[in-house]
Amino acid sequence: MNLKKFIFLFIFPLFIFSQGNEYENGKWNINQHTPQTQQKKPKTEKEIPQTQQKKQIKKKKNEVVRKNVSEIIDGKKWFGELILFDDSTSTWTPWSKKEIEKSRALLKIKSDTMKIFNEYWSTSKLFPYSRAKKNKNLQNLKDTIQIDLEASGDFYCSPSNKVNSSFGWRFGRQHKGVDTYGKTGDTLRAAFDGKVRFSGWNDGGYGHLIIIRHFNGLETYYAHCSKRISQAEDIVKAGDVIALLGETGRADGPHLHFEMRYFDQAFDPQNVIDIENQKIKDKFKSKNKNGEDTYIYPITKRDFSYIKKNNAKKYHKVKAGETGSNLGYKYYRDAYGGWKKIKKLNKLKSDIIYPGQKLRVK
């Protein structure tokens, strides 16, 4: 037997056997041929970077505030739920149609149990508070009445930010609202959450009219509509379409005549609303009893100071060429009806008037 055969048959098998687990299935154990400094060891928790440890242990977020809010998305108003967490993050989830209907149903239940939706409630009369004592004394208010403008939800403004005619004395009579420009068919929306008290035609000049009573006690009027969509007793949310803009009734061109009233008495909407910027005025920002952001408007006798001025007796000295119809239109914007009122005030039996004659017109 030569030397090569001897090595192959006896020495080589002994060498393989001596390696133990270092060679298996034709492969060498890698740790036996890698320096110790390069050998892979299982990492301890201390050796894991902090950023990776954070991924492994998720910190629990604590909810701080949860409230229902609205968002303007692509020009449309969406209602949803906002949640704020203690790590300064937040989530906003839009309501589903089912949730919106549930919210509307809750408002219906709320309105059914509230005094303001049961007392002095009429779906046929424009001014149901006419017999209430409070109605006749608003110009003499001694206290301030704090009105939570967002008592039941959010706010929605006029479809236009351009005022055509403001609140105040106009054409010999009190203009009790604000006129804003628009085109026939523009959508009119509820300013606040509430319940429709009146939806119908008015012969007194309003034309097609919608009146909404709100959860804070205010009423808003939407006049000269081309079409009424909401009906009496409907529950509406801020931003709901209630009618289409028009020029029905006594209107010179298409526009929205918008009024705000408390116990039937009108006050200037621009005291409350910044129409140009389409929002409630910032100076009325406040906190409600629950510590939530809202807007509080303080109603005082100053809001109704015009009533005393308007109730004061007014006289007119007839000029040459003037007729009863002229005076009726001048002071009441109604030639026949206005003259009829003036005749009654002066106990006149004839339509004949004379230059220099002093007539009471208010």
Secondary structure, 3 states (H helix, E strand, C coil): CCHHHHHHHHHHHHHHHHCHHHEECCEECHHHHCCHHHCCCCCCHHHCCHHHHHHHCCCCCCEEEEEEEEEEECCEEEEEEEEEECCCCEEEEECCHHHHHHHHHHHHHHHHHCHHHCCCCCCCCCCHHHHCCHHHCHHHCCCCEEEECCCCCCCCCCCCCCEEECCEEECCEEECCEEEECCCCCEEECCCCEEEEEEEEECCCCEEEEEEEECCCEEEEEEEECEECCCCCCEECCCCEEEECECCCCCCCCEEEEEEEECCEEECHHHCEECCCCEECHHHEEECCCCCEEEEEEECHHHHHHHHHHHCCCEEECCCCCCHHHHHHHHHCCHHHHHHHHHHHHCCCCCCCCCCCEEECC
